[in-house]
């Protein structure tokens, strides 16, 4: 072997290439590139898109912004109608938080690609500080059901019926999701509430509900009577009197600094006593933040997808 060949081989010893014919090395390199290309194509085989839209809300007297996730090739898809998942953000957030903090585009693409959930449309409306109720400032609850849902389901190819409508929320959005499931059980197939701010008696001093407009009296003080009237303990009475049951997925961080782990457990106990087979509680390590919610979102979406009728879900 020549001096030049020995020097060249010494550089290749780490990769076991020394002594391998040039042709074989070229083939190996080509195969490596092909492998990387296959991985790249597979990773991008299912690529949905996020679109930002607005709709006019006569109830609120202004436009409502929302972000929508449309599954891969939505416009060309042969699927006639899709289930729709509504995601309700927490206090202080807006319609972009699910994309910015929850990585909903990458998450939905992956879960659909893996067959864990069917192709679906995901709608993330914005409602800053509204707590999703008809509160002291805005009729956000009425606007959601009268303006947002009909307009969205008229614009996109959704199933447009309760069996294809899913709902999830975090914190104040989890509070809203729980309320909607109990108040409108005939409109929702399943619900997930992540760290829901469902204080059975009264919110703690640190809760945004004590400062946000929906629960303030004319004098700016927290309206305890309104909180009690709108919260789940009162709504659950009528919910359990009627026959329709909504599957519930509940989750909280065990070190939630707002005391929501205890409140979520109380809610779970109230539900599980009457509907144990369709109520699930998950307690995880963590606080009241997106580290906890992002870590649980896959599990929550898979739970929700299980409650779409099979003939409407392309689950493998």
C-alpha atoms as one frame of an Amber mdcrd trajectory, in Angstrom:
protein
   0.000   0.000   0.000   1.404   3.405  -0.922   2.204   6.101   1.650  -0.720
   8.180   0.329  -3.088   5.216   0.660  -1.899   4.528   4.231  -2.528   8.167
   5.204  -5.958   8.080   3.575  -6.860   4.819   5.307  -5.746   6.122   8.686
  -8.418   8.812   8.383 -11.044   6.214   7.584 -10.288   3.751  10.374 -12.938
   5.289  12.620 -15.652   4.446  10.076 -14.234   1.008   9.054 -13.841   2.157
   5.417 -10.150   1.245   5.040  -9.679  -1.506   2.524 -13.226  -1.183   1.143
 -13.184  -0.776  -2.651 -14.066   2.686  -3.954 -17.165   1.396  -5.723 -18.488
  -0.171  -2.539 -17.872   3.021  -0.611 -19.793   5.044  -3.197 -22.699   2.589
  -3.035 -22.732   2.828   0.756 -22.777   6.612   0.599 -25.626   6.601  -1.945
 -27.632   4.176   0.176 -27.072   6.428   3.192 -28.397   9.422   1.278 -31.386
   7.420   0.067 -32.092   6.372   3.661 -32.048   9.980   4.813 -34.379  10.928
   1.963 -36.816   8.152   2.911 -36.832   9.339   6.533 -37.429  12.928   5.417
 -40.277  11.962   3.082 -41.888   9.758   5.752 -41.669  12.548   8.302 -43.401
  14.928   5.909 -45.849  12.456   4.353 -48.674  13.922   6.391 -48.449  17.674
   6.590 -51.471  19.672   7.605 -51.655  23.439   7.665 -52.679  26.191  10.046
 -54.875  28.999   8.773 -55.843  32.164  10.601 -59.373  33.422  10.062 -61.919
  35.853  11.462 -65.675  35.689  11.602 -68.250  38.285  12.477 -70.048  37.769
  15.788 -73.344  39.659  16.044 -73.616  38.503  19.657 -70.331  40.191  20.617
 -70.631  43.019  18.130 -67.123  42.418  16.783 -65.009  39.935  14.871 -63.728
  36.729  16.467 -60.291  35.488  15.412 -59.523  31.803  15.253 -56.800  29.454
  14.090 -57.794  26.281  12.251 -55.757  23.146  11.607 -56.647  21.462   8.319
 -55.333  17.922   7.780 -53.033  16.941   4.936 -54.522  17.613   1.483 -57.792
  18.791   3.005 -58.875  20.457  -0.245 -58.234  17.306  -2.321 -59.251  14.744
   0.268 -61.813  12.107  -0.618 -63.106  12.206   2.958 -66.477  13.900   2.706
 -66.730  15.173   6.278 -64.268  15.471   9.155 -64.675  15.429  12.932 -63.863
  18.781  14.514 -62.000  19.419  17.753 -62.480  22.786  19.462 -59.626  23.908
  21.714 -60.383  26.566  24.339 -57.425  28.572  25.607 -56.887  29.811  29.153
 -57.100  33.269  30.680 -54.565  35.684  29.218 -54.035  33.615  26.057 -55.475
  33.784  22.560 -56.114  31.641  19.486 -52.383  31.356  18.702 -51.276  29.723
  21.946 -52.120  26.178  20.804 -49.737  26.588  17.879 -47.063  28.567  19.715
 -46.965  26.605  22.979 -48.918  23.432  22.235 -47.220  22.638  18.883 -50.617
  21.599  17.564 -49.525  21.444  13.897 -46.700  18.968  14.463 -48.703  17.101
  17.103 -51.795  16.585  14.952 -49.707  15.650  11.896 -47.863  12.984  13.882
 -50.924  11.508  15.593 -52.792  11.294  12.287 -49.767   9.807  10.516 -49.415
   7.160  13.254 -53.124   6.320  13.060 -53.668   7.328  16.702 -56.392   9.787
  15.719 -58.374  10.137  12.483 -57.863  13.093  10.164 -59.734  15.940  11.799
 -60.187  19.681  11.719 -59.031  21.521  14.844 -60.482  24.945  15.596 -58.909
  27.287  18.149 -61.076  30.388  18.738 -59.796  33.460  20.525 -61.650  34.910
  23.492 -59.295  36.940  25.658 -60.185  36.748  29.341 -63.752  35.632  28.651
 -63.761  32.319  30.559 -66.212  31.099  27.895 -69.304  32.243  29.818 -71.976
  34.887  29.408 -70.287  37.110  31.940 -70.440  40.694  33.059 -68.740  41.984
  29.891 -69.400  39.616  26.966 -71.845  36.854  26.092 -68.962  34.570  25.151
 -70.852  31.328  25.722 -73.743  32.368  23.493 -71.300  33.670  20.872 -69.451
  30.350  20.823 -72.569  28.275  20.161 -74.528  30.789  18.086 -71.796  32.430
  16.019 -68.550  30.434  16.117 -69.687  26.801  15.840 -72.275  27.273  13.067
 -69.993  29.539  11.028 -66.982  27.243  11.337 -68.969  24.121  10.559 -70.546
  25.845   7.587 -67.177  26.932   6.211 -65.345  23.610   6.555 -66.373  20.030
   5.765 -67.180  18.957   9.306 -69.630  16.278  10.395 -71.686  19.082  11.921
 -73.259  16.827  14.539 -72.598  15.968  18.185 -70.978  12.601  17.396 -68.261
  14.385  15.424 -67.713  17.349  17.745 -64.945  17.184  20.377 -63.953  19.767
  22.973 -60.859  20.409  25.074 -59.441  23.270  27.107 -56.696  24.299  29.496
 -57.150  26.186  32.775 -59.972  28.710  32.175 -60.576  26.903  28.887 -60.826
  23.644  30.847 -63.401  25.331  33.060 -65.298  26.307  29.914 -65.032  22.805
  28.432 -66.423  21.192  31.596 -69.312  23.663  31.678 -70.155  23.113  28.015
 -70.160  19.327  28.420 -72.511  19.491  31.378 -74.745  22.207  29.977 -74.902
  20.931  26.375 -74.296  17.169  26.557 -76.301  16.607  23.381 -73.833  18.747
  21.378 -70.501  17.101  22.273 -69.085  13.596  21.758 -66.322  13.868  24.392
 -64.429  16.463  26.416 -60.913  16.882  27.831 -60.080  19.384  30.556 -56.398
  20.000  31.351 -55.829  21.686  34.708 -59.408  22.986  34.671 -60.013  25.989
  36.954 -63.158  24.412  38.392 -63.058  25.584  42.005 -66.095  23.941  43.572
 -66.563  26.679  46.191 -64.525  29.777  45.328 -61.291  30.578  43.443 -58.131
  31.409  45.404 -56.769  34.931  45.522 -54.230  34.160  42.782 -56.852  32.992
  40.279 -57.351  35.202  37.226 -61.101  34.729  37.657 -60.975  37.260  40.491
 -59.588  39.921  38.154 -61.047  39.118  34.736 -64.194  40.966  33.573 -66.625
  37.990  33.392 -66.842  37.580  37.173 -66.638  41.202  38.310 -69.513  43.216
  39.730 -70.148  46.806  38.698 -67.958  47.934  41.607 -65.029  45.856  40.311
 -65.260  43.230  43.059 -65.409  39.479  42.461 -68.959  38.212  41.998 -69.198
  35.077  44.128 -72.879  34.588  43.320 -72.148  34.496  39.576 -69.271  32.083
  40.090 -71.474  29.697  42.051 -74.297  29.938  39.535 -72.064  29.156  36.539
 -69.793  26.474  37.999 -70.080  22.716  37.610 -71.578  21.738  41.026 -74.807
  23.487  40.080 -74.693  22.435  36.422 -74.056  18.807  37.337 -77.479  18.503
  38.981 -79.289  18.974  35.668 -76.594  17.031  33.800 -77.189  13.907  35.867
 -80.958  14.295  35.645 -80.910  13.928  31.851 -79.932  10.752  30.027 -76.977
  11.727  27.826 -73.500  11.155  29.261 -70.339  12.795  27.951 -66.966  11.015
  28.292 -64.566  13.137  30.384 -60.757  13.172  30.327 -59.399  15.136  33.298
 -55.760  15.972  33.991 -53.721  18.123  36.361 -50.161  18.594  37.496 -49.715
  17.272  41.034 -47.858  20.439  42.104 -50.303  22.907  40.549 -49.685  26.169
  42.397 -53.331  27.224  42.020 -54.675  24.208  43.880 -56.205  22.685  40.780
 -54.978  19.133  41.430 -57.372  18.894  44.393 -60.224  20.526  42.460 -59.728
  18.230  39.459 -59.800  15.193  41.730 -63.035  16.403  43.293 -64.590  16.824
  39.871 -63.395  13.356  38.872 -64.964  11.806  41.979 -68.281  13.519  41.267
 -68.294  12.209  37.696 -66.852   8.752  38.306 -69.538   7.985  40.886 -72.188
   8.273  38.163 -70.286   7.445  34.959 -67.164   5.452  35.935 -66.636   3.743
  32.581 -66.282   6.968  30.594 -64.438   9.186  33.070 -60.651   9.221  33.229
 -58.272  11.062  35.558 -54.569  11.548  34.909 -52.325  13.159  37.515 -48.804
  14.017  36.349 -45.664  15.592  37.757 -45.699  19.331  37.282 -47.269  22.718
  37.808 -49.814  24.927  36.047 -48.026  25.428  32.729 -47.530  24.280  29.166
 -44.922  21.722  30.168 -47.750  19.799  31.835 -50.408  20.538  29.195 -48.169
  19.791  26.220 -47.103  16.511  27.810 -50.735  15.427  28.231 -52.194  16.727
  24.992 -51.403  13.615  22.928 -53.104  11.385  25.477 -56.110  13.699  25.649
 -56.527  13.822  21.866 -56.309  10.029  21.620 -58.949   9.702  24.339 -61.251
  12.088  22.505 -60.756  10.312  19.171 -61.877   7.005  20.679 -65.351   8.465
  21.107 -65.897   9.284  17.450 -68.077   6.561  15.899 -65.883   4.113  13.970
 -67.702   4.600  10.685 -66.619   8.258  10.837 -63.000   7.627  11.916 -60.224
   6.230   9.722 -58.357   4.754  12.684 -56.097   1.827  11.873
